[in-house]
């Protein structure tokens, strides 16, 4: 058949029209979701699987999914019936011969996908697009199996397909412009928010998200706090929908570890992607997370969630002094303007809050102990990053080894007087949120620097694909590129590891005073 192309939007040139048949190979969760999406968009859909029992289950799941759309008034009951009628199933690959696009959603195995694409090429038309829903395998490698690699493209949907907006449109070395543009525009027509990415390990989302898990696991390994404490900090202060440990429990440790190992080997053992011994232990014990009833947490009807330990409420300080401005100092100053506590200002370069002999400051990547040594101020307490210090209800702190109990309690009391619940972390460089965000920014900058995607597509992918509260590059602009550079340098100095090397793009932007947006 000849694919009918027509204008879509200003971003892309072409989209499959509604008359084009969409074939989906694989009737698991992702395959069913993609089939439903295409059918709702008006296409006739052919769902293929070699297992008859899998197709029977898929049809049942499709009908339930479409009924949910009817129940929520997204479509009428009549249209729901039409959507169901537009979907047929088959166990014969030859029945896909009329498709304008084939989207495979089979096992994440390069050899399996390669053989499948060879078989597909033998039955579909020469202008049929061959798309893979792979989350991390090389599109270039998949395309190398076929005679016409220019028509192979990645179309990576996120689970659940119906709810998640993002689609990564992945271009292999041979993928043609028309193939990529048609896939992109088709995703737009289906109501999705696609982004372009080159075929590199992990694409955008799986690569840039690695530090979220990796830094959480390292913080746990170095006893910064229990999983529930770190999760609370990342969620309540950082604004992330889930903390790293509850998210890994949800994904499944076998799955998460496998992706990390794949990335580690794909990048020739780059230390940034080093797998965690802690997670390997969980997998070895079959503590896979929610699906096994136990991971970092235990799950069950009678099991209560673990409590987060907050610092006990202590007395309010009688006087507070401020120096300089940054998001933390400015927010605390504003909160005190609404209270009875006396607030004064004093001169100096750093943005800090002073309570008696204690100094309270936003982390710059040094430990509180290192900062105390560098400044000669023993009673130093550092504060972790928050998404918005003016609205957050929770902050995390660490104290220098030489900080007195009296000074630490004064700092805690000040934060509590400003309306924050306080969590005490072990004194590690960058604490939890700041360290994780800095590493997310660093990886994101490398992705852009290497031409994998654009700045706008990267932030859109992280917000829409993994529900980050803010795109990492927009976050870098808010924190300040030079401050991110300083934080990473201080963390790197502490560990003396290549894992924390700074992206060349960040160094260049800091030098030139540029922003991402």
Secondary structure as a PSIPRED ss2 file (coil, helix, strand):
# PSIPRED VFORMAT (PSIPRED V4.0)

   1 X C   1.000  0.000  0.000
   2 X C   1.000  0.000  0.000
   3 X C   1.000  0.000  0.000
   4 X C   1.000  0.000  0.000
   5 X E   0.000  0.000  1.000
   6 X E   0.000  0.000  1.000
   7 X C   1.000  0.000  0.000
   8 X C   1.000  0.000  0.000
   9 X C   1.000  0.000  0.000
  10 X C   1.000  0.000  0.000
  11 X C   1.000  0.000  0.000
  12 X C   1.000  0.000  0.000
  13 X C   1.000  0.000  0.000
  14 X C   1.000  0.000  0.000
  15 X E   0.000  0.000  1.000
  16 X E   0.000  0.000  1.000
  17 X C   1.000  0.000  0.000
  18 X C   1.000  0.000  0.000
  19 X C   1.000  0.000  0.000
  20 X C   1.000  0.000  0.000
  21 X E   0.000  0.000  1.000
  22 X E   0.000  0.000  1.000
  23 X E   0.000  0.000  1.000
  24 X E   0.000  0.000  1.000
  25 X E   0.000  0.000  1.000
  26 X C   1.000  0.000  0.000
  27 X C   1.000  0.000  0.000
  28 X C   1.000  0.000  0.000
  29 X H   0.000  1.000  0.000
  30 X H   0.000  1.000  0.000
  31 X H   0.000  1.000  0.000
  32 X H   0.000  1.000  0.000
  33 X H   0.000  1.000  0.000
  34 X H   0.000  1.000  0.000
  35 X H   0.000  1.000  0.000
  36 X H   0.000  1.000  0.000
  37 X H   0.000  1.000  0.000
  38 X H   0.000  1.000  0.000
  39 X H   0.000  1.000  0.000
  40 X H   0.000  1.000  0.000
  41 X C   1.000  0.000  0.000
  42 X C   1.000  0.000  0.000
  43 X C   1.000  0.000  0.000
  44 X C   1.000  0.000  0.000
  45 X E   0.000  0.000  1.000
  46 X E   0.000  0.000  1.000
  47 X E   0.000  0.000  1.000
  48 X E   0.000  0.000  1.000
  49 X C   1.000  0.000  0.000
  50 X C   1.000  0.000  0.000
  51 X C   1.000  0.000  0.000
  52 X H   0.000  1.000  0.000
  53 X H   0.000  1.000  0.000
  54 X H   0.000  1.000  0.000
  55 X H   0.000  1.000  0.000
  56 X H   0.000  1.000  0.000
  57 X H   0.000  1.000  0.000
  58 X H   0.000  1.000  0.000
  59 X H   0.000  1.000  0.000
  60 X H   0.000  1.000  0.000
  61 X H   0.000  1.000  0.000
  62 X H   0.000  1.000  0.000
  63 X H   0.000  1.000  0.000
  64 X H   0.000  1.000  0.000
  65 X H   0.000  1.000  0.000
  66 X H   0.000  1.000  0.000
  67 X H   0.000  1.000  0.000
  68 X H   0.000  1.000  0.000
  69 X H   0.000  1.000  0.000
  70 X H   0.000  1.000  0.000
  71 X H   0.000  1.000  0.000
  72 X C   1.000  0.000  0.000
  73 X C   1.000  0.000  0.000
  74 X C   1.000  0.000  0.000
  75 X C   1.000  0.000  0.000
  76 X C   1.000  0.000  0.000
  77 X H   0.000  1.000  0.000
  78 X H   0.000  1.000  0.000
  79 X H   0.000  1.000  0.000
  80 X H   0.000  1.000  0.000
  81 X H   0.000  1.000  0.000
  82 X H   0.000  1.000  0.000
  83 X H   0.000  1.000  0.000
  84 X H   0.000  1.000  0.000
  85 X H   0.000  1.000  0.000
  86 X C   1.000  0.000  0.000
  87 X E   0.000  0.000  1.000
  88 X E   0.000  0.000  1.000
  89 X E   0.000  0.000  1.000
  90 X E   0.000  0.000  1.000
  91 X C   1.000  0.000  0.000
  92 X C   1.000  0.000  0.000
  93 X H   0.000  1.000  0.000
  94 X H   0.000  1.000  0.000
  95 X H   0.000  1.000  0.000
  96 X H   0.000  1.000  0.000
  97 X C   1.000  0.000  0.000
  98 X C   1.000  0.000  0.000
  99 X E   0.000  0.000  1.000
 100 X E   0.000  0.000  1.000
 101 X E   0.000  0.000  1.000
 102 X E   0.000  0.000  1.000
 103 X E   0.000  0.000  1.000
 104 X E   0.000  0.000  1.000
 105 X C   1.000  0.000  0.000
 106 X C   1.000  0.000  0.000
 107 X C   1.000  0.000  0.000
 108 X C   1.000  0.000  0.000
 109 X C   1.000  0.000  0.000
 110 X H   0.000  1.000  0.000
 111 X H   0.000  1.000  0.000
 112 X H   0.000  1.000  0.000
 113 X H   0.000  1.000  0.000
 114 X H   0.000  1.000  0.000
 115 X H   0.000  1.000  0.000
 116 X H   0.000  1.000  0.000
 117 X H   0.000  1.000  0.000
 118 X H   0.000  1.000  0.000
 119 X H   0.000  1.000  0.000
 120 X H   0.000  1.000  0.000
 121 X H   0.000  1.000  0.000
 122 X H   0.000  1.000  0.000
 123 X H   0.000  1.000  0.000
 124 X C   1.000  0.000  0.000
 125 X C   1.000  0.000  0.000
 126 X C   1.000  0.000  0.000
 127 X C   1.000  0.000  0.000
 128 X C   1.000  0.000  0.000
 129 X E   0.000  0.000  1.000
 130 X E   0.000  0.000  1.000
 131 X E   0.000  0.000  1.000
 132 X E   0.000  0.000  1.000
 133 X C   1.000  0.000  0.000
 134 X C   1.000  0.000  0.000
 135 X C   1.000  0.000  0.000
 136 X C   1.000  0.000  0.000
 137 X C   1.000  0.000  0.000
 138 X C   1.000  0.000  0.000
 139 X H   0.000  1.000  0.000
 140 X H   0.000  1.000  0.000
 141 X H   0.000  1.000  0.000
 142 X H   0.000  1.000  0.000
 143 X H   0.000  1.000  0.000
 144 X C   1.000  0.000  0.000
 145 X C   1.000  0.000  0.000
 146 X C   1.000  0.000  0.000
 147 X C   1.000  0.000  0.000
 148 X C   1.000  0.000  0.000
 149 X H   0.000  1.000  0.000
 150 X H   0.000  1.000  0.000
 151 X H   0.000  1.000  0.000
 152 X E   0.000  0.000  1.000
 153 X E   0.000  0.000  1.000
 154 X E   0.000  0.000  1.000
 155 X E   0.000  0.000  1.000
 156 X E   0.000  0.000  1.000
 157 X E   0.000  0.000  1.000
 158 X C   1.000  0.000  0.000
 159 X C   1.000  0.000  0.000
 160 X C   1.000  0.000  0.000
 161 X C   1.000  0.000  0.000
 162 X C   1.000  0.000  0.000
 163 X C   1.000  0.000  0.000
 164 X C   1.000  0.000  0.000
 165 X C   1.000  0.000  0.000
 166 X E   0.000  0.000  1.000
 167 X E   0.000  0.000  1.000
 168 X E   0.000  0.000  1.000
 169 X E   0.000  0.000  1.000
 170 X E   0.000  0.000  1.000
 171 X E   0.000  0.000  1.000
 172 X C   1.000  0.000  0.000
 173 X C   1.000  0.000  0.000
 174 X C   1.000  0.000  0.000
 175 X C   1.000  0.000  0.000
 176 X C   1.000  0.000  0.000
 177 X H   0.000  1.000  0.000
 178 X H   0.000  1.000  0.000
 179 X H   0.000  1.000  0.000
 180 X H   0.000  1.000  0.000
 181 X H   0.000  1.000  0.000
 182 X H   0.000  1.000  0.000
 183 X H   0.000  1.000  0.000
 184 X H   0.000  1.000  0.000
 185 X H   0.000  1.000  0.000
 186 X H   0.000  1.000  0.000
 187 X H   0.000  1.000  0.000
 188 X H   0.000  1.000  0.000
 189 X H   0.000  1.000  0.000
 190 X C   1.000  0.000  0.000
 191 X C   1.000  0.000  0.000
 192 X C   1.000  0.000  0.000
 193 X E   0.000  0.000  1.000
 194 X E   0.000  0.000  1.000
 195 X E   0.000  0.000  1.000
 196 X E   0.000  0.000  1.000
 197 X E   0.000  0.000  1.000
 198 X E   0.000  0.000  1.000
 199 X C   1.000  0.000  0.000
 200 X C   1.000  0.000  0.000
 201 X C   1.000  0.000  0.000
 202 X C   1.000  0.000  0.000
 203 X C   1.000  0.000  0.000
 204 X C   1.000  0.000  0.000
 205 X H   0.000  1.000  0.000
 206 X H   0.000  1.000  0.000
 207 X H   0.000  1.000  0.000
 208 X H   0.000  1.000  0.000
 209 X C   1.000  0.000  0.000
 210 X H   0.000  1.000  0.000
 211 X H   0.000  1.000  0.000
 212 X H   0.000  1.000  0.000
 213 X H   0.000  1.000  0.000
 214 X H   0.000  1.000  0.000
 215 X H   0.000  1.000  0.000
 216 X H   0.000  1.000  0.000
 217 X H   0.000  1.000  0.000
 218 X H   0.000  1.000  0.000
 219 X H   0.000  1.000  0.000
 220 X H   0.000  1.000  0.000
 221 X H   0.000  1.000  0.000
 222 X C   1.000  0.000  0.000
 223 X C   1.000  0.000  0.000
 224 X C   1.000  0.000  0.000
 225 X C   1.000  0.000  0.000
 226 X C   1.000  0.000  0.000
 227 X H   0.000  1.000  0.000
 228 X H   0.000  1.000  0.000
 229 X H   0.000  1.000  0.000
 230 X H   0.000  1.000  0.000
 231 X H   0.000  1.000  0.000
 232 X H   0.000  1.000  0.000
 233 X H   0.000  1.000  0.000
 234 X H   0.000  1.000  0.000
 235 X H   0.000  1.000  0.000
 236 X H   0.000  1.000  0.000
 237 X H   0.000  1.000  0.000
 238 X C   1.000  0.000  0.000
 239 X C   1.000  0.000  0.000
 240 X C   1.000  0.000  0.000
 241 X C   1.000  0.000  0.000
 242 X C   1.000  0.000  0.000
 243 X C   1.000  0.000  0.000
 244 X H   0.000  1.000  0.000
 245 X H   0.000  1.000  0.000
 246 X H   0.000  1.000  0.000
 247 X H   0.000  1.000  0.000
 248 X H   0.000  1.000  0.000
 249 X H   0.000  1.000  0.000
 250 X H   0.000  1.000  0.000
 251 X H   0.000  1.000  0.000
 252 X C   1.000  0.000  0.000
 253 X H   0.000  1.000  0.000
 254 X H   0.000  1.000  0.000
 255 X H   0.000  1.000  0.000
 256 X H   0.000  1.000  0.000
 257 X H   0.000  1.000  0.000
 258 X H   0.000  1.000  0.000
 259 X H   0.000  1.000  0.000
 260 X H   0.000  1.000  0.000
 261 X H   0.000  1.000  0.000
 262 X H   0.000  1.000  0.000
 263 X H   0.000  1.000  0.000
 264 X H   0.000  1.000  0.000
 265 X H   0.000  1.000  0.000
 266 X H   0.000  1.000  0.000
 267 X C   1.000  0.000  0.000
 268 X C   1.000  0.000  0.000
 269 X C   1.000  0.000  0.000
 270 X C   1.000  0.000  0.000
 271 X H   0.000  1.000  0.000
 272 X H   0.000  1.000  0.000
 273 X H   0.000  1.000  0.000
 274 X C   1.000  0.000  0.000
 275 X C   1.000  0.000  0.000
 276 X C   1.000  0.000  0.000
 277 X H   0.000  1.000  0.000
 278 X H   0.000  1.000  0.000
 279 X H   0.000  1.000  0.000
 280 X H   0.000  1.000  0.000
 281 X H   0.000  1.000  0.000
 282 X H   0.000  1.000  0.000
 283 X H   0.000  1.000  0.000
 284 X H   0.000  1.000  0.000
 285 X C   1.000  0.000  0.000
 286 X C   1.000  0.000  0.000
 287 X C   1.000  0.000  0.000
 288 X C   1.000  0.000  0.000
 289 X E   0.000  0.000  1.000
 290 X H   0.000  1.000  0.000
 291 X H   0.000  1.000  0.000
 292 X H   0.000  1.000  0.000
 293 X C   1.000  0.000  0.000
 294 X E   0.000  0.000  1.000
 295 X C   1.000  0.000  0.000
 296 X C   1.000  0.000  0.000
 297 X C   1.000  0.000  0.000
 298 X E   0.000  0.000  1.000
 299 X C   1.000  0.000  0.000
 300 X C   1.000  0.000  0.000
 301 X C   1.000  0.000  0.000
 302 X C   1.000  0.000  0.000
 303 X C   1.000  0.000  0.000
 304 X C   1.000  0.000  0.000
 305 X C   1.000  0.000  0.000
 306 X C   1.000  0.000  0.000
 307 X C   1.000  0.000  0.000
 308 X C   1.000  0.000  0.000
 309 X C   1.000  0.000  0.000
 310 X C   1.000  0.000  0.000
 311 X C   1.000  0.000  0.000
 312 X C   1.000  0.000  0.000
 313 X C   1.000  0.000  0.000
 314 X C   1.000  0.000  0.000
 315 X C   1.000  0.000  0.000
 316 X C   1.000  0.000  0.000
 317 X C   1.000  0.000  0.000
 318 X C   1.000  0.000  0.000
 319 X E   0.000  0.000  1.000
 320 X E   0.000  0.000  1.000
 321 X E   0.000  0.000  1.000
 322 X E   0.000  0.000  1.000
 323 X E   0.000  0.000  1.000
 324 X C   1.000  0.000  0.000
 325 X C   1.000  0.000  0.000
 326 X C   1.000  0.000  0.000
 327 X H   0.000  1.000  0.000
 328 X H   0.000  1.000  0.000
 329 X H   0.000  1.000  0.000
 330 X H   0.000  1.000  0.000
 331 X H   0.000  1.000  0.000
 332 X H   0.000  1.000  0.000
 333 X H   0.000  1.000  0.000
 334 X H   0.000  1.000  0.000
 335 X H   0.000  1.000  0.000
 336 X H   0.000  1.000  0.000
 337 X C   1.000  0.000  0.000
 338 X C   1.000  0.000  0.000
 339 X C   1.000  0.000  0.000
 340 X C   1.000  0.000  0.000
 341 X C   1.000  0.000  0.000
 342 X E   0.000  0.000  1.000
 343 X E   0.000  0.000  1.000
 344 X E   0.000  0.000  1.000
 345 X E   0.000  0.000  1.000
 346 X C   1.000  0.000  0.000
 347 X C   1.000  0.000  0.000
 348 X C   1.000  0.000  0.000
 349 X C   1.000  0.000  0.000
 350 X C   1.000  0.000  0.000
 351 X C   1.000  0.000  0.000
 352 X E   0.000  0.000  1.000
 353 X E   0.000  0.000  1.000
 354 X E   0.000  0.000  1.000
 355 X E   0.000  0.000  1.000
 356 X C   1.000  0.000  0.000
 357 X C   1.000  0.000  0.000
 358 X E   0.000  0.000  1.000
 359 X E   0.000  0.000  1.000
 360 X E   0.000  0.000  1.000
 361 X E   0.000  0.000  1.000
 362 X E   0.000  0.000  1.000
 363 X C   1.000  0.000  0.000
 364 X C   1.000  0.000  0.000
 365 X C   1.000  0.000  0.000
 366 X C   1.000  0.000  0.000
 367 X C   1.000  0.000  0.000
 368 X H   0.000  1.000  0.000
 369 X H   0.000  1.000  0.000
 370 X H   0.000  1.000  0.000
 371 X H   0.000  1.000  0.000
 372 X H   0.000  1.000  0.000
 373 X H   0.000  1.000  0.000
 374 X H   0.000  1.000  0.000
 375 X H   0.000  1.000  0.000
 376 X C   1.000  0.000  0.000
 377 X C   1.000  0.000  0.000
 378 X C   1.000  0.000  0.000
 379 X C   1.000  0.000  0.000
 380 X E   0.000  0.000  1.000
 381 X E   0.000  0.000  1.000
 382 X E   0.000  0.000  1.000
 383 X E   0.000  0.000  1.000
 384 X C   1.000  0.000  0.000
 385 X C   1.000  0.000  0.000
 386 X C   1.000  0.000  0.000
 387 X C   1.000  0.000  0.000
 388 X C   1.000  0.000  0.000
 389 X C   1.000  0.000  0.000
 390 X C   1.000  0.000  0.000
 391 X C   1.000  0.000  0.000
 392 X C   1.000  0.000  0.000
 393 X C   1.000  0.000  0.000
 394 X E   0.000  0.000  1.000
 395 X E   0.000  0.000  1.000
 396 X E   0.000  0.000  1.000
 397 X E   0.000  0.000  1.000
 398 X E   0.000  0.000  1.000
 399 X E   0.000  0.000  1.000
 400 X C   1.000  0.000  0.000
 401 X C   1.000  0.000  0.000
 402 X C   1.000  0.000  0.000
 403 X C   1.000  0.000  0.000
 404 X C   1.000  0.000  0.000
 405 X H   0.000  1.000  0.000
 406 X H   0.000  1.000  0.000
 407 X H   0.000  1.000  0.000
 408 X H   0.000  1.000  0.000
 409 X H   0.000  1.000  0.000
 410 X H   0.000  1.000  0.000
 411 X H   0.000  1.000  0.000
 412 X H   0.000  1.000  0.000
 413 X H   0.000  1.000  0.000
 414 X H   0.000  1.000  0.000
 415 X H   0.000  1.000  0.000
 416 X H   0.000  1.000  0.000
 417 X H   0.000  1.000  0.000
 418 X C   1.000  0.000  0.000
 419 X C   1.000  0.000  0.000
 420 X C   1.000  0.000  0.000
 421 X E   0.000  0.000  1.000
 422 X E   0.000  0.000  1.000
 423 X E   0.000  0.000  1.000
 424 X E   0.000  0.000  1.000
 425 X C   1.000  0.000  0.000
 426 X C   1.000  0.000  0.000
 427 X C   1.000  0.000  0.000
 428 X C   1.000  0.000  0.000
 429 X C   1.000  0.000  0.000
 430 X C   1.000  0.000  0.000
 431 X C   1.000  0.000  0.000
 432 X C   1.000  0.000  0.000
 433 X H   0.000  1.000  0.000
 434 X H   0.000  1.000  0.000
 435 X H   0.000  1.000  0.000
 436 X H   0.000  1.000  0.000
 437 X H   0.000  1.000  0.000
 438 X H   0.000  1.000  0.000
 439 X H   0.000  1.000  0.000
 440 X H   0.000  1.000  0.000
 441 X H   0.000  1.000  0.000
 442 X H   0.000  1.000  0.000
 443 X H   0.000  1.000  0.000
 444 X H   0.000  1.000  0.000
 445 X H   0.000  1.000  0.000
 446 X H   0.000  1.000  0.000
 447 X H   0.000  1.000  0.000
 448 X H   0.000  1.000  0.000
 449 X H   0.000  1.000  0.000
 450 X C   1.000  0.000  0.000
 451 X C   1.000  0.000  0.000
 452 X C   1.000  0.000  0.000
 453 X C   1.000  0.000  0.000
 454 X C   1.000  0.000  0.000
 455 X H   0.000  1.000  0.000
 456 X H   0.000  1.000  0.000
 457 X H   0.000  1.000  0.000
 458 X H   0.000  1.000  0.000
 459 X H   0.000  1.000  0.000
 460 X H   0.000  1.000  0.000
 461 X H   0.000  1.000  0.000
 462 X H   0.000  1.000  0.000
 463 X H   0.000  1.000  0.000
 464 X H   0.000  1.000  0.000
 465 X H   0.000  1.000  0.000
 466 X H   0.000  1.000  0.000
 467 X C   1.000  0.000  0.000
 468 X C   1.000  0.000  0.000
 469 X C   1.000  0.000  0.000
 470 X C   1.000  0.000  0.000
 471 X C   1.000  0.000  0.000
 472 X H   0.000  1.000  0.000
 473 X H   0.000  1.000  0.000
 474 X H   0.000  1.000  0.000
 475 X H   0.000  1.000  0.000
 476 X H   0.000  1.000  0.000
 477 X H   0.000  1.000  0.000
 478 X H   0.000  1.000  0.000
 479 X H   0.000  1.000  0.000
 480 X C   1.000  0.000  0.000
 481 X H   0.000  1.000  0.000
 482 X H   0.000  1.000  0.000
 483 X H   0.000  1.000  0.000
 484 X H   0.000  1.000  0.000
 485 X H   0.000  1.000  0.000
 486 X H   0.000  1.000  0.000
 487 X H   0.000  1.000  0.000
 488 X H   0.000  1.000  0.000
 489 X H   0.000  1.000  0.000
 490 X H   0.000  1.000  0.000
 491 X H   0.000  1.000  0.000
 492 X H   0.000  1.000  0.000
 493 X H   0.000  1.000  0.000
 494 X H   0.000  1.000  0.000
 495 X H   0.000  1.000  0.000
 496 X C   1.000  0.000  0.000
 497 X C   1.000  0.000  0.000
 498 X H   0.000  1.000  0.000
 499 X H   0.000  1.000  0.000
 500 X H   0.000  1.000  0.000
 501 X C   1.000  0.000  0.000
 502 X C   1.000  0.000  0.000
 503 X C   1.000  0.000  0.000
 504 X H   0.000  1.000  0.000
 505 X H   0.000  1.000  0.000
 506 X H   0.000  1.000  0.000
 507 X H   0.000  1.000  0.000
 508 X H   0.000  1.000  0.000
 509 X H   0.000  1.000  0.000
 510 X H   0.000  1.000  0.000
 511 X H   0.000  1.000  0.000
 512 X H   0.000  1.000  0.000
 513 X C   1.000  0.000  0.000
 514 X C   1.000  0.000  0.000
 515 X C   1.000  0.000  0.000
 516 X C   1.000  0.000  0.000
 517 X C   1.000  0.000  0.000
